[in-house]
Amino acid sequence: MTTEMLRDRRPGFVEPHSLVFWLFVALVVYGLWWSVNEDVGRWGDYPAGLASSVVMWVLYGVVVGWILYQVQLFEERPVSNIAAALLWGAAVAGAGSVIGGEGMHSLIAKWFGTDFASDWGAALSAPIMEEGLKILGVVALALIPRVRLSTILDGLFYGMMIGLGFMISENITYTNVAIQGSGGDVTGSLVDVFLQRGVLAAPFGHAIYTGIAGAGIGYFVSRRGRPVLGRLLVAIALFLVAWAFHFFNNSPIFDVGGALILKGIPALATLLLLAWWGRREERARYRALATEIDDDLIDAPQFEQLGSRRSRRRARKQAAKAGGSKRALKHVQQRRIDLLVAADRYGSAAPEVAPYAAAVRSAEAATSA
Amino acid sequence: MTTHTDTDPRWWQHSSLTDTRSVVGAAAILLGVLFFLLVPPFVDDRTSYSELTPDGRIAVDEYFSFQIAGGWEISERSEIFLIIAKGGAQAVVPGSVEADPSIAVDAYAQTLADALSNDTTTSWRVSPVQPFTTDAGDEGVTYVGHSPDQATAVWIVQANGRQVDLTVIFPETSFDTLYGDAEAMARSIEISATPQGGEG
């Protein structure tokens, strides 16, 4: 196998042989172009204020993203995949929901009356437009072979990243509008919008909704061999659950002061349940994989030690108490995870796995020494 | 489930750019995105409120008229108020009332803005009350409020012993595109000193 072929088998977003990849890129470019044009007038009036809003929400996104990143158990998804997911959420879903959303809101007013639209318009329009456009991003990623979206946890993870990208771009827009609307009150607008959208009003909302819907896409692609209809029903059901949580959050139901933050709890609980399911499935898959690898590289107790971030930390603490090095054990643990991921990627008996096996032996030897 | 002794060929056996799966997948995604971008505005353009606005200036009562911005439509009308709407935003336009000379217009607006700030049902961020001038040269005041999903803008004008309030409620996502329309309508407010011959 040539180096070129090996490189091709690494997961990642860039897949020139896929039309979906090129469409994805084209839509992101269009979304960015549209968003910049929309905002360009405001940038001329309040450049420093708007730059502050971008910095604030990007930093907020980094913190939220780091928390969401912890849902991964063994495989760390490629940076290019994560960046693509964030960009779809920010540019394609972000711009698309504004372009089509005005018409949707207007239609609701025409069909059901302006009073109804005033109370319920956002609850009906936003979930239809935003969840629809965000989940299309997860489907697009699933259709690009090299992205390797193949499990419930993959779908959930990329869904959360798309939701995070959307949330950052939406919050920047809201802050920019607020700065302009207040006649340039930058500090007041930053604080107010941060409290409203970053703390009170379901702060992780978009990441949670699309994580739930994305888990449905993960379920669909991970159950190949089962009847399509059943898989489709599960995917649709989880999309509708995400839609319903978004609807509930935007609706006037329980819309009083501090209750806003409580409205997001059922959605968060559902996401955590799906994450637990996805991680359990991934753990079971890697456990089976570990049995195909030589016991001198990773045996059953060593695998159980790797089974969760907590058990890994616990093992390192015990090693330290016994006079060992936490850092050295962490190194060995990471090399074993790399080995499992490589075995999953290339096949446990594939020659490409040999360097990873050698790395485990080398790390163990260093620890013993 | 895949066996673990051999990896899933989907992840590395690349198809060509025009492979059926690649083309069908791209077409499905493109159709999905175009559906959300084009269908709601298309259907909206072909759906009307019950009454279309006449082009140009509309008289809300015998003293007060204003210029309706393009694309706004009458959704409700009575003898004492008018509601016009566009893109999910609606402007509530009551008829003019006699101005109370003992209450300054900015103090009156501040009372309304404070009431919005103190709304306990949702969290509103309200801008300071600011002066503005209509195209006819009359003085007025305005403020803007934002909640997590809605925005509202209010213009109040006093002239010739009468007062006019224009309140526009926007979905937060439409504020940016429709605020200019609302502001133009507010600037076009004209309050006459004498009755001008009924509603238009």
Interface residues (C-beta under 8 A of the other chain):
Chain A: M5 D8 R9 P11 E15 P16 H17 S18 L19 V20 W22 L23 F24 L27 E38 V92 G96 S97 V98 I99 G100 G101 E102 G103 M104 H105 S106 L107 I108 A109 K110 W111 G113 T114 A117 S118 G121 A122 S125 A126 M129 G132 L133 L136 V139 A140 L143 P145 R146 R148 S150 T173 Y174 V177 A178 G181 S182 G183 D185 G188 S189 D192 V193 L195 Q196 R197 L200 A201 N250 D255 V256 G257 L260 R285 A288 L289 E292 A343 D344 R345 Y346 G347 S348 A349 A350
Chain B: M1 H4 T5 D6 T7 D8 R10 W11 W12 Q13 H14 S15 S16 L17 T18 D19 R21 S22 V23 G25 A26 A28 I29 L30 G32 V33 F36 L37 L38 V39 P40 P41 F42 V43 D44 D45 T47 S48 Y49 S75 E76 I83 A85 K86 G87 G88 Q90 T120 T121 T122 S123 R125 S127 P128 Q130 V144 H146 S147 P148 D149 Q150 A151 A153 I169 P171 E172 T173 S174 F175 D176 T177 L178 Y179
